[in-house]
Amino acid sequence: TAYSAYVSTYGFPSPNGGNTIEIYITNDYTNAAWAGADSIEIASVLSNGDNIYSFPAHELFHTIQYEMFDGNAQSQIIEGTADIGADSVNTAFDAMSHYGNTAANNWLYWSWYYGTERASLLFWKYLMGTYTSAADITSADYGMDVILAIFEDFETFYAARGRELTMNDLRGAIKNVYGGAPATFVNI
């Protein structure tokens, strides 16, 4: 399951302190899918076909973000990594083909999906490939150690400052964890 992959395989903390996460299928389409610290809501129109796997996995990753830094980060950080998480646990969902477009905007693509700005998956794939300790590029956990390490740095930073994490904080986390000059969207 997505939960066991995120927690047991990749090493992220249990969302909601290990307590139950309520999942609701709703006819309210205001937020197509949404996650809080202890619940997930998915519009019924999205609960069929491959969506029944990809949307819960994506939203479950948001509950982990809440556990680590209250999910309080710019959408480029939280949405991109939630897509990577869903992609890693669901063979039916290919985030790169769904959202990625390597030809647009000089290798950086910003898509608009239900009004939410999403970061380039190309950037996250690049970052994961640059710093991962995984040897097998085809393994599902390839690069997830990079996201975990960055999130752990975020967790410490957020606990000390209690404000929204920004792209500058991401650059700082990369530098803190991996040293040297951090990669940025502009560098790519």
Backbone as CSV, one residue per row, in Angstrom:
resi,resn,N_x,N_y,N_z,CA_x,CA_y,CA_z,C_x,C_y,C_z
1,THR,0.832,-1.193,0.000,0.000,0.000,0.000,0.872,1.251,0.000
2,ALA,0.277,2.366,-0.342,1.005,3.635,-0.327,1.522,3.935,1.082
3,TYR,0.682,3.696,2.077,1.072,3.969,3.464,2.329,3.174,3.840
4,SER,2.328,1.882,3.587,3.481,1.070,3.976,4.723,1.446,3.173
5,ALA,4.554,1.815,1.902,5.707,2.245,1.116,6.287,3.535,1.696
6,TYR,5.434,4.516,1.952,5.920,5.793,2.466,6.595,5.639,3.832
7,VAL,5.970,4.878,4.706,6.458,4.788,6.089,7.512,3.696,6.260
8,SER,7.204,2.487,5.844,8.113,1.363,6.086,9.269,1.302,5.098
9,THR,8.985,1.514,3.830,10.037,1.395,2.822,10.877,2.657,2.714
10,TYR,10.230,3.819,2.603,10.971,5.065,2.379,11.417,5.744,3.665
11,GLY,10.791,5.424,4.803,11.224,5.961,6.085,10.586,7.264,6.527
12,PHE,9.519,7.693,5.862,8.820,8.900,6.316,8.084,8.593,7.624
13,PRO,7.830,9.607,8.453,7.088,9.366,9.696,5.626,9.017,9.396
14,SER,5.020,8.283,10.316,3.605,7.941,10.172,2.776,9.211,10.202
15,PRO,1.904,9.394,9.212,1.062,10.588,9.240,0.075,10.541,10.401
16,ASN,-0.345,11.696,10.832,-1.291,11.850,11.937,-0.805,11.128,13.194
17,GLY,0.481,11.142,13.416,1.047,10.523,14.609,0.783,9.028,14.710
18,GLY,0.522,8.380,13.588,0.216,6.952,13.581,-1.247,6.642,13.822
19,ASN,-2.056,7.672,14.042,-3.491,7.479,14.254,-4.212,7.328,12.915
20,THR,-5.460,6.935,12.977,-6.276,6.728,11.786,-6.400,7.998,10.959
21,ILE,-6.392,7.829,9.650,-6.663,8.918,8.723,-8.009,8.606,8.086
22,GLU,-8.956,9.490,8.275,-10.290,9.304,7.709,-10.255,9.646,6.226
23,ILE,-10.890,8.806,5.399,-10.964,9.055,3.962,-12.427,9.166,3.567
24,TYR,-12.766,10.273,2.900,-14.142,10.531,2.502,-14.230,10.633,0.983
25,ILE,-15.225,9.982,0.421,-15.581,10.169,-0.983,-16.824,11.051,-0.962
26,THR,-16.770,12.184,-1.650,-17.822,13.187,-1.534,-18.358,13.616,-2.900
27,ASN,-19.543,14.158,-2.907,-20.107,14.737,-4.121,-19.829,16.227,-4.215
28,ASP,-19.090,16.768,-3.273,-18.692,18.171,-3.292,-17.435,18.285,-4.154
29,TYR,-17.536,18.992,-5.265,-16.411,19.091,-6.189,-15.627,20.381,-6.037
30,THR,-15.862,21.126,-4.958,-15.151,22.377,-4.734,-13.645,22.135,-4.740
31,ASN,-13.209,21.185,-3.962,-11.814,20.748,-3.960,-11.817,19.325,-4.494
32,ALA,-11.304,19.127,-5.684,-11.353,17.802,-6.306,-10.800,16.737,-5.359
33,ALA,-9.704,17.053,-4.725,-9.126,16.184,-3.705,-8.413,17.096,-2.717
34,TRP,-8.437,16.700,-1.469,-7.902,17.565,-0.417,-7.423,16.685,0.736
35,ALA,-6.385,17.115,1.408,-5.901,16.401,2.591,-5.605,17.393,3.698
36,GLY,-5.904,16.979,4.915,-5.515,17.702,6.112,-4.578,16.803,6.903
37,ALA,-4.321,17.148,8.120,-3.420,16.345,8.945,-3.995,14.971,9.266
38,ASP,-5.333,14.872,9.348,-5.942,13.605,9.787,-7.050,13.102,8.866
39,SER,-7.220,13.716,7.683,-8.284,13.255,6.796,-7.965,13.559,5.337
40,ILE,-8.615,12.798,4.475,-8.497,12.968,3.029,-9.905,13.004,2.469
41,GLU,-10.144,13.899,1.539,-11.444,13.992,0.871,-11.211,13.947,-0.638
42,ILE,-11.956,13.085,-1.319,-11.813,12.934,-2.759,-13.195,13.008,-3.386
43,ALA,-13.330,13.829,-4.427,-14.606,13.941,-5.136,-14.930,12.614,-5.809
44,SER,-16.190,12.213,-5.748,-16.591,10.916,-6.278,-16.251,10.743,-7.751
45,VAL,-16.250,11.822,-8.499,-15.913,11.729,-9.917,-14.472,11.251,-10.129
46,LEU,-13.637,11.412,-9.122,-12.234,10.999,-9.209,-11.985,9.619,-8.608
47,SER,-13.032,8.942,-8.180,-12.834,7.673,-7.470,-13.077,6.465,-8.369
48,ASN,-12.685,6.580,-9.624,-12.836,5.445,-10.525,-11.574,5.267,-11.366
49,GLY,-11.457,4.131,-12.002,-10.301,3.855,-12.849,-8.994,3.999,-12.087
50,ASP,-7.968,4.503,-12.775,-6.656,4.681,-12.153,-6.668,5.733,-11.058
51,ASN,-7.643,6.655,-11.120,-7.732,7.703,-10.101,-7.903,7.142,-8.703
52,ILE,-8.559,5.996,-8.572,-8.808,5.419,-7.250,-7.491,5.067,-6.552
53,TYR,-6.417,4.934,-7.315,-5.103,4.666,-6.732,-4.251,5.931,-6.633
54,SER,-4.251,6.749,-7.679,-3.336,7.878,-7.707,-3.753,9.026,-6.786
55,PHE,-5.038,9.365,-6.753,-5.451,10.480,-5.897,-5.266,10.175,-4.405
56,PRO,-5.685,9.008,-3.895,-5.426,8.733,-2.475,-3.936,8.720,-2.139
57,ALA,-3.110,8.169,-3.030,-1.662,8.131,-2.769,-1.082,9.542,-2.729
58,HIS,-1.520,10.388,-3.646,-1.070,11.783,-3.670,-1.494,12.499,-2.388
59,GLU,-2.766,12.355,-2.025,-3.277,13.030,-0.829,-2.662,12.467,0.450
60,LEU,-2.396,11.165,0.485,-1.742,10.573,1.655,-0.362,11.180,1.858
61,PHE,0.338,11.459,0.768,1.651,12.088,0.900,1.520,13.468,1.543
62,HIS,0.428,14.175,1.257,0.197,15.462,1.918,0.063,15.283,3.433
63,THR,-0.538,14.192,3.894,-0.663,13.989,5.346,0.712,13.813,5.988
64,ILE,1.652,13.257,5.248,3.033,13.152,5.739,3.654,14.539,5.822
65,GLN,3.387,15.373,4.832,3.889,16.748,4.871,3.334,17.482,6.086
66,TYR,2.063,17.254,6.412,1.487,17.848,7.620,2.208,17.349,8.870
67,GLU,2.541,16.078,8.881,3.232,15.506,10.042,4.599,16.151,10.233
68,MET,5.279,16.453,9.147,6.649,16.943,9.251,6.755,18.462,9.381
69,PHE,5.942,19.205,8.639,6.043,20.677,8.703,4.694,21.333,8.480
70,ASP,3.661,20.725,9.014,2.295,21.250,8.938,1.820,21.484,7.512
71,GLY,2.458,20.846,6.530,2.069,21.026,5.143,2.156,22.467,4.694
72,ASN,2.917,23.244,5.427,2.947,24.680,5.228,4.129,25.066,4.336
73,ALA,3.946,24.844,3.032,5.000,25.168,2.075,4.363,25.593,0.767
74,GLN,5.128,26.302,-0.032,4.631,26.723,-1.331,4.236,25.509,-2.161
75,SER,3.262,25.705,-3.044,2.731,24.584,-3.816,3.794,23.922,-4.684
76,GLN,4.811,24.656,-5.112,5.869,24.052,-5.915,6.569,22.925,-5.153
77,ILE,6.598,23.047,-3.839,7.248,22.030,-3.009,6.279,20.902,-2.695
78,ILE,5.098,21.220,-2.192,4.210,20.157,-1.715,3.520,19.395,-2.834
79,GLU,3.123,20.075,-3.907,2.415,19.367,-4.972,3.364,18.503,-5.794
80,GLY,4.535,19.034,-6.106,5.498,18.249,-6.885,5.922,16.980,-6.178
81,THR,6.190,17.076,-4.877,6.633,15.886,-4.143,5.481,14.908,-3.904
82,ALA,4.255,15.414,-3.757,3.107,14.508,-3.622,2.878,13.736,-4.921
83,ASP,3.104,14.393,-6.058,3.009,13.682,-7.332,4.098,12.614,-7.448
84,ILE,5.311,12.950,-7.021,6.408,11.974,-7.045,6.053,10.787,-6.149
85,GLY,5.517,11.075,-4.946,5.121,9.991,-4.045,4.087,9.086,-4.677
86,ALA,3.040,9.671,-5.270,1.990,8.866,-5.915,2.564,8.050,-7.055
87,ASP,3.457,8.645,-7.812,4.092,7.957,-8.935,4.914,6.767,-8.444
88,SER,5.554,6.908,-7.286,6.438,5.847,-6.790,5.690,4.612,-6.297
89,VAL,4.437,4.780,-5.901,3.695,3.634,-5.337,2.599,3.104,-6.243
90,ASN,2.371,3.754,-7.364,1.255,3.370,-8.222,1.727,3.205,-9.662
91,THR,1.803,1.968,-10.117,2.282,1.716,-11.470,1.308,2.210,-12.534
92,ALA,0.053,2.432,-12.160,-0.942,2.919,-13.123,-0.810,4.414,-13.372
93,PHE,-0.095,5.127,-12.508,0.030,6.577,-12.606,1.453,6.925,-12.992
94,ASP,1.626,7.642,-14.075,2.937,8.111,-14.487,2.924,9.634,-14.437
95,ALA,3.462,10.169,-13.370,3.412,11.613,-13.147,4.092,12.386,-14.266
96,MET,5.186,11.875,-14.781,5.895,12.599,-15.836,5.037,12.745,-17.079
97,SER,4.366,11.681,-17.502,3.550,11.811,-18.708,2.258,12.562,-18.418
98,HIS,1.804,12.524,-17.159,0.564,13.215,-16.802,0.774,14.726,-16.681
99,TYR,1.856,15.147,-16.038,2.098,16.567,-15.793,3.337,17.116,-16.482
100,GLY,4.317,16.274,-16.717,5.591,16.759,-17.226,5.555,17.079,-18.702
101,ASN,6.337,18.054,-19.098,6.473,18.419,-20.500,7.865,18.990,-20.662
102,THR,8.787,18.157,-21.112,10.191,18.579,-21.159,10.478,19.572,-22.272
103,ALA,9.538,19.770,-23.201,9.786,20.687,-24.309,9.410,22.127,-23.975
104,ALA,8.566,22.314,-23.005,8.053,23.660,-22.722,8.949,24.438,-21.772
105,ASN,8.957,25.732,-21.959,9.635,26.655,-21.038,11.066,26.261,-20.699
106,ASN,11.834,25.942,-21.719,13.244,25.645,-21.515,13.465,24.584,-20.437
107,TRP,12.797,23.486,-20.570,12.890,22.323,-19.679,12.199,22.535,-18.333
108,LEU,11.410,23.566,-18.216,10.662,23.777,-16.977,9.213,24.017,-17.338
109,TYR,8.352,23.195,-16.809,6.941,23.276,-17.183,6.084,23.495,-15.955
110,TRP,5.235,24.502,-15.988,4.298,24.776,-14.907,2.915,24.460,-15.420
111,SER,2.283,23.461,-14.886,0.929,23.141,-15.333,-0.080,23.668,-14.326
112,TRP,-1.275,23.917,-14.784,-2.353,24.372,-13.919,-3.382,23.270,-13.863
113,TYR,-3.605,22.718,-12.709,-4.489,21.585,-12.538,-5.421,21.897,-11.381
114,TYR,-6.690,22.027,-11.666,-7.661,22.443,-10.661,-7.229,23.722,-9.951
115,GLY,-6.588,24.631,-10.713,-6.226,25.933,-10.165,-5.002,25.924,-9.279
116,THR,-4.321,24.815,-9.153,-3.150,24.733,-8.286,-1.882,24.734,-9.126
117,GLU,-0.956,25.609,-8.774,0.315,25.659,-9.482,1.161,24.468,-9.053
118,ARG,1.658,23.742,-10.013,2.467,22.564,-9.700,3.895,22.757,-10.191
119,ALA,4.808,22.311,-9.394,6.213,22.430,-9.771,6.547,21.427,-10.855
120,SER,7.575,21.698,-11.549,8.019,20.806,-12.605,8.487,19.487,-12.016
121,LEU,7.916,18.428,-12.544,8.392,17.103,-12.130,9.792,16.859,-12.668
122,LEU,10.111,17.523,-13.754,11.460,17.400,-14.295,12.482,17.881,-13.267
123,PHE,12.171,18.998,-12.587,13.079,19.493,-11.552,13.256,18.458,-10.443
124,TRP,12.112,17.911,-9.945,12.207,16.942,-8.852,12.934,15.680,-9.285
125,LYS,12.682,15.232,-10.512,13.384,14.047,-11.025,14.885,14.333,-11.128
126,TYR,15.234,15.527,-11.590,16.634,15.917,-11.664,17.270,15.928,-10.272
127,LEU,16.603,16.557,-9.322,17.110,16.653,-7.957,17.297,15.271,-7.354
128,MET,16.294,14.413,-7.530,16.376,13.058,-6.986,17.521,12.278,-7.635
129,GLY,17.672,12.410,-8.946,18.733,11.694,-9.651,20.116,12.202,-9.303
130,THR,20.213,13.491,-8.986,21.501,14.085,-8.655,22.016,13.615,-7.302
131,TYR,21.123,13.494,-6.323,21.558,13.246,-4.954,21.201,11.877,-4.387
132,THR,20.454,11.045,-5.094,20.007,9.782,-4.524,21.157,8.827,-4.218
133,SER,20.923,7.977,-3.234,21.886,6.921,-2.929,21.476,5.617,-3.597
134,ALA,20.284,5.584,-4.205,19.790,4.370,-4.859,20.572,4.114,-6.143
135,ALA,20.907,2.861,-6.366,21.685,2.505,-7.547,20.793,2.185,-8.746
136,ASP,19.602,1.686,-8.482,18.731,1.206,-9.555,17.689,2.263,-9.916
137,ILE,17.863,2.875,-11.067,16.960,3.941,-11.498,15.536,3.431,-11.715
138,THR,15.364,2.145,-11.907,14.026,1.603,-12.150,13.282,1.236,-10.864
139,SER,13.954,1.303,-9.721,13.278,0.941,-8.473,12.330,2.062,-8.050
140,ALA,11.224,1.671,-7.418,10.204,2.643,-7.005,10.752,3.650,-6.000
141,ASP,11.714,3.217,-5.179,12.220,4.116,-4.145,13.372,5.006,-4.634
142,TYR,13.669,4.962,-5.921,14.746,5.758,-6.476,14.509,7.239,-6.181
143,GLY,15.397,7.844,-5.423,15.328,9.266,-5.125,14.446,9.658,-3.958
144,MET,13.675,8.723,-3.415,12.815,9.078,-2.287,13.646,9.446,-1.063
145,ASP,14.882,8.938,-0.969,15.769,9.318,0.128,16.111,10.808,0.066
146,VAL,16.148,11.376,-1.122,16.427,12.800,-1.288,15.276,13.628,-0.723
147,ILE,14.055,13.250,-1.085,12.893,13.992,-0.576,12.811,13.862,0.941
148,LEU,13.055,12.657,1.479,13.030,12.470,2.932,14.068,13.363,3.607
149,ALA,15.288,13.381,3.106,16.348,14.194,3.723,15.991,15.684,3.690
150,ILE,15.450,16.149,2.575,15.056,17.557,2.473,13.907,17.857,3.420
151,PHE,12.926,16.959,3.491,11.799,17.162,4.403,12.251,17.161,5.863
152,GLU,13.226,16.338,6.210,13.734,16.347,7.585,14.393,17.683,7.901
153,ASP,15.103,18.258,6.932,15.674,19.589,7.132,14.563,20.621,7.259
154,PHE,13.525,20.503,6.426,12.359,21.382,6.531,11.726,21.286,7.913
155,GLU,11.615,20.064,8.417,10.971,19.829,9.712,11.695,20.613,10.811
156,THR,13.016,20.564,10.805,13.815,21.295,11.795,13.654,22.805,11.613
157,PHE,13.730,23.251,10.375,13.602,24.673,10.077,12.224,25.182,10.475
158,TYR,11.174,24.433,10.105,9.806,24.868,10.397,9.563,24.918,11.908
159,ALA,10.078,23.940,12.640,9.913,23.919,14.098,10.542,25.161,14.732
160,ALA,11.645,25.613,14.169,12.336,26.774,14.723,11.674,28.100,14.328
161,ARG,11.072,28.160,13.130,10.570,29.440,12.631,9.064,29.505,12.456
162,GLY,8.404,28.372,12.225,6.950,28.332,12.146,6.320,29.169,11.052
163,ARG,6.937,29.226,9.896,6.354,29.982,8.788,6.352,29.120,7.528
164,GLU,5.641,29.589,6.513,5.570,28.845,5.257,6.966,28.642,4.667
165,LEU,7.204,27.428,4.195,8.466,27.135,3.532,8.388,27.620,2.089
166,THR,9.464,28.232,1.627,9.494,28.825,0.288,10.551,28.140,-0.574
167,MET,10.621,28.554,-1.821,11.642,28.009,-2.708,13.043,28.369,-2.214
168,ASN,13.218,29.514,-1.571,14.518,29.840,-0.978,14.867,28.851,0.124
169,ASP,13.858,28.433,0.893,14.101,27.431,1.936,14.506,26.095,1.314
170,LEU,13.921,25.773,0.149,14.310,24.548,-0.544,15.774,24.613,-0.944
171,ARG,16.206,25.731,-1.491,17.622,25.876,-1.844,18.499,25.725,-0.605
172,GLY,18.064,26.323,0.515,18.825,26.194,1.758,18.880,24.756,2.249
173,ALA,17.765,24.045,2.125,17.741,22.647,2.562,18.676,21.791,1.718
174,ILE,18.686,22.022,0.422,19.596,21.269,-0.452,21.041,21.526,-0.036
175,LYS,21.352,22.778,0.241,22.713,23.129,0.662,23.035,22.514,2.026
176,ASN,22.076,22.584,2.968,22.304,22.005,4.294,22.541,20.506,4.230
177,VAL,21.764,19.814,3.417,21.820,18.352,3.375,22.966,17.854,2.508
178,TYR,23.182,18.485,1.364,24.141,17.952,0.400,25.386,18.804,0.211
179,GLY,25.413,20.006,0.801,26.566,20.882,0.691,26.702,21.486,-0.692
180,GLY,27.632,22.396,-0.821,27.873,22.999,-2.124,26.757,23.907,-2.579
181,ALA,26.852,24.314,-3.829,25.848,25.200,-4.411,24.594,24.406,-4.732
182,PRO,23.450,24.847,-4.220,22.222,24.087,-4.450,21.682,24.258,-5.864
183,ALA,21.033,23.209,-6.340,20.348,23.280,-7.629,19.089,24.112,-7.452
184,THR,18.734,24.855,-8.473,17.502,25.630,-8.443,16.787,25.449,-9.764
185,PHE,15.553,25.906,-9.838,14.819,25.868,-11.096,15.598,26.624,-12.171
186,VAL,16.187,27.768,-11.800,16.890,28.593,-12.759,18.115,27.871,-13.310
187,ASN,18.836,27.125,-12.474,20.015,26.397,-12.928,19.678,25.386,-14.014
188,ILE,18.486,24.821,-13.927,18.096,23.787,-14.895,17.639,24.450,-16.157
